[in-house]
Amino acid sequence: MAKPEWLKIKARNTPEAARVRKMLKGLSLHSVCEEAACPNQMECFGKKTATFMILGRHCTRNCTFCNVRKGGANPVDPEEPSHVAEAVRELGLHHVVITSVTRDDLPDGGADHFARTIREVRALNPSTAVEVLIPDFRGDVRALKLVTDARPEVLNHNVETIPRLYPTVRPMAQYHRSLCLLRNAKNLYPDQITKSGIMVGLGETEQEVAEVMRDLREAGCDILTVGQYLAPSRQHHPVVEYVRPEVFDRYREIAGELGFRYVASAPLVRSSYHAEEALRAWKA
């Protein structure tokens, strides 16, 4: 199935993008932009931004949509939090997004490492807003509290798809566990800004997407992103449909009516794409 025109973008390898790659390599850091084969990475690198991926390069889950490597997890690098902080300072970021692979092999799922990274970034970059995109920590509220106690400006956890598709798209995850994580984040800190995202084009219906939006609002979710799923390879879950731009417009309208404080809905939207703009709009 050929990509439609609205999904075709020109990848330009700019000097800034090359500098970001060199800096990440020098600090032994990884970006989800590269690991997940994000279509926006050239634009983001060109603007001196990146979403840092901590806790190694190998994920313990087997999601069929994701390009991040699967298999045996690496030892956690104790220097990684300070290296992320250095990279944020070198790039002069006003807003940083920090995500990770899922580490079910760790007792706290890597929550303490997230918290230390937030604190290190803040110590070196006190004016930088910190957004974290976290795994579900297998539903462990104590692990979640480690992260929320570090007080990130935005706590993001993606539900990714509709519950009917979880067995084939996210077989080791649980839809209601993800909703509970977002609800628990609000219970721990009512002023915590929460965010989630969903991919479309995996075989869902518009009604099912609207139902997910309602579930997210009931869980207290503030910010929503909706984007087109693009299969990283033939071995990944196939694209069932290229959703037309006007359908994304409808999703934005529905989400707005449901009360989301900010909605990004377009074919090339990803959960951390233009994250700084989302936070700025939310605060306005």
C-alpha positions in Angstrom: 0.0 0.0 0.0 1.7 3.2 -1.2 1.9 6.2 1.2 -0.4 9.1 0.3 1.0 12.5 -0.5 0.2 13.9 2.9 2.6 11.4 4.6 5.5 12.1 2.3 8.2 14.3 3.8 11.7 15.2 2.6 14.4 14.1 5.0 17.2 16.7 5.1 20.4 15.9 7.0 21.3 19.4 8.3 24.6 20.4 10.2 22.5 20.8 13.3 21.1 17.2 13.0 24.6 15.9 12.6 25.8 17.8 15.7 22.9 16.4 17.8 23.8 12.8 16.6 27.5 13.4 17.5 26.7 14.8 20.9 24.4 11.8 21.7 27.1 9.4 20.7 29.7 11.2 22.7 27.6 11.0 25.9 26.6 7.4 25.2 22.9 8.5 25.0 20.1 7.2 22.8 17.2 9.1 21.3 13.8 7.5 20.6 13.9 9.6 17.4 16.4 7.3 15.9 15.6 4.0 17.8 11.9 4.2 16.8 12.6 5.5 13.3 10.4 8.6 13.8 9.6 10.4 10.5 10.1 13.8 12.2 13.7 13.2 13.5 15.4 15.4 10.8 13.1 18.3 11.7 13.5 17.9 15.4 17.3 17.4 15.2 17.5 20.4 12.9 15.8 22.4 15.7 18.3 21.1 18.2 15.7 19.0 20.0 15.5 15.3 20.8 13.6 12.9 22.9 16.1 11.1 25.1 15.6 7.3 25.6 17.0 6.1 28.9 17.5 2.6 30.5 19.3 1.2 27.5 18.3 0.2 23.9 16.6 -3.1 24.5 13.0 -3.5 25.5 11.6 -6.4 27.5 8.1 -6.1 25.8 7.1 -7.4 22.4 4.8 -4.7 21.0 4.4 -5.4 17.3 4.2 -1.7 16.2 7.5 -0.6 17.8 11.0 -0.4 16.1 12.9 -0.4 19.4 15.1 -3.4 19.9 13.7 -6.4 21.8 15.5 -8.9 23.9 17.9 -9.1 26.8 18.2 -5.8 28.7 21.5 -4.0 29.2 22.8 -3.0 32.7 21.5 0.4 33.7 24.2 3.1 33.2 24.5 5.1 36.5 26.0 8.0 34.7 23.1 8.3 32.3 21.0 10.9 34.3 24.0 13.3 34.4 24.7 12.8 30.7 21.1 13.6 29.8 21.4 16.8 31.9 24.7 17.7 30.1 23.0 17.2 26.7 20.0 19.4 27.7 22.5 22.1 28.7 24.5 21.8 25.5 21.4 21.9 23.3 20.0 24.8 25.3 16.6 23.2 25.6 13.6 25.0 27.2 11.6 21.7 27.2 13.0 18.2 27.3 11.2 14.9 26.8 12.6 11.8 28.5 11.3 8.3 27.7 12.6 4.8 28.0 12.4 1.2 26.9 10.2 -0.9 29.2 12.3 -2.7 31.8 10.2 -5.4 33.4 13.4 -7.0 34.6 14.0 -4.2 37.1 12.2 -4.3 40.5 10.8 -0.8 40.0 10.7 -0.9 36.2 13.4 1.9 36.1 11.2 4.4 38.0 14.1 5.5 40.3 16.3 6.1 37.3 13.6 8.3 35.8 13.4 10.3 39.0 17.2 10.7 39.2 17.3 11.9 35.6 14.6 14.5 36.3 16.5 15.8 39.3 19.8 15.9 37.4 18.3 17.8 34.5 16.7 20.3 36.9 19.9 20.8 38.9 21.9 21.7 35.8 19.0 23.3 33.8 16.7 24.9 36.4 14.6 26.8 33.8 14.0 23.7 31.6 10.6 22.1 31.6 10.8 18.3 32.0 8.3 15.9 30.3 8.5 12.2 30.9 7.0 9.5 28.7 6.9 6.5 31.0 6.1 2.8 30.7 3.3 1.3 32.9 5.6 0.0 35.6 3.4 -3.1 35.7 0.8 -1.1 37.6 3.1 -0.5 40.6 1.8 2.7 42.2 5.0 3.0 44.4 7.1 3.1 41.3 4.9 5.7 39.7 5.2 7.8 42.9 9.0 7.8 42.6 8.5 9.6 39.3 5.7 12.0 40.3 7.6 12.9 43.5 10.3 14.3 41.2 7.6 16.6 39.9 7.9 16.6 36.1 5.9 19.3 34.4 4.2 16.7 32.1 3.7 13.0 32.8 2.9 11.1 29.6 1.9 7.5 29.2 0.5 6.4 25.8 -2.4 4.0 25.5 -1.2 3.6 21.9 -4.3 1.9 20.5 -7.9 0.7 21.2 -8.4 -2.1 23.7 -9.7 -4.6 21.0 -6.2 -4.5 19.3 -4.1 -4.9 22.4 -3.6 -8.7 22.0 -2.0 -8.2 18.6 -0.4 -4.7 19.0 0.6 -4.6 22.7 0.3 -8.3 23.9 2.2 -7.7 27.2 0.4 -4.5 28.1 -3.1 -4.0 29.6 -5.4 -1.1 28.5 -7.0 -0.6 31.8 -3.7 -0.7 33.6 -2.6 2.2 31.5 -5.7 4.1 32.3 -5.2 3.4 36.0 -1.6 4.8 35.8 -2.9 8.1 34.4 -5.7 8.2 37.1 -3.2 7.4 39.9 -0.8 10.1 38.7 -3.7 12.6 39.3 -4.6 11.0 42.6 -1.0 11.4 43.8 -0.7 15.0 42.5 -3.9 16.6 41.4 -2.0 19.4 39.6 0.1 17.0 37.6 -0.4 17.6 33.9 -1.0 14.2 32.2 -0.8 13.3 28.6 -1.4 10.3 26.4 -1.4 9.3 22.8 -3.0 7.0 20.3 -2.0 5.7 16.9 -4.6 5.2 14.2 -4.5 3.1 11.0 -4.1 -0.2 12.8 -7.7 -1.4 12.1 -9.7 0.6 14.6 -13.0 2.4 14.0 -13.7 6.1 14.6 -16.2 5.1 17.3 -13.6 3.0 19.1 -11.1 6.0 19.0 -13.8 8.2 20.4 -14.4 5.7 23.2 -10.7 5.7 24.1 -10.8 9.5 24.2 -13.7 9.3 26.7 -11.8 6.8 28.8 -8.8 9.0 28.9 -10.8 12.1 30.0 -12.4 10.0 32.7 -8.9 9.1 33.9 -8.1 12.9 34.1 -5.9 13.1 31.0 -5.2 16.7 30.0 -3.3 16.5 26.7 -3.9 14.1 23.8 -1.9 13.3 20.7 -3.3 11.3 17.7 -1.1 10.3 14.8 -0.9 7.9 11.9 0.8 4.5 12.5 3.6 3.8 10.1 5.0 0.3 10.1 8.8 0.4 10.5 9.3 -2.8 8.5 7.4 -5.8 6.9 8.0 -7.7 10.1 5.9 -5.2 12.2 2.1 -4.9 12.4 0.9 -3.9 9.0 -0.8 -0.5 8.3 -4.4 -1.3 7.7 -5.4 2.2 6.6 -3.9 5.6 5.9 -6.3 7.8 7.7 -7.2 10.9 5.8 -6.4 14.4 7.2 -10.1 15.3 7.6 -10.6 12.3 9.9 -7.8 13.7 12.1 -9.7 17.0 12.1 -12.8 15.2 13.4 -10.7 13.5 16.1 -9.5 16.9 17.2 -13.0 18.3 17.4 -14.3 15.3 19.4 -11.4 15.6 21.8 -12.0 19.3 22.2 -15.6 18.7 23.0 -14.6 16.1 25.6 -12.6 18.7 27.4 -8.9 17.9 26.7 -6.9 21.0 27.4 -4.7 20.5 24.3 -5.0 18.2 21.3 -2.6 17.5 18.5 -4.2 15.4 15.8 -2.6 15.0 12.4 -1.0 12.3 10.3 2.6 13.0 11.4 1.9 13.8 15.0 3.9 11.8 17.5 3.6 11.9 21.3 6.6 14.1 21.8 6.4 16.1 18.6 6.2 19.9 19.4 5.8 18.9 23.1 7.0 22.4 24.1 4.2 24.0 22.1 1.6 21.7 23.8 2.7 22.7 27.3 2.8 26.4 26.3 -0.7 26.2 24.9 -1.9 24.3 28.0 -0.6 27.1 30.3 -2.0 30.0 28.1 
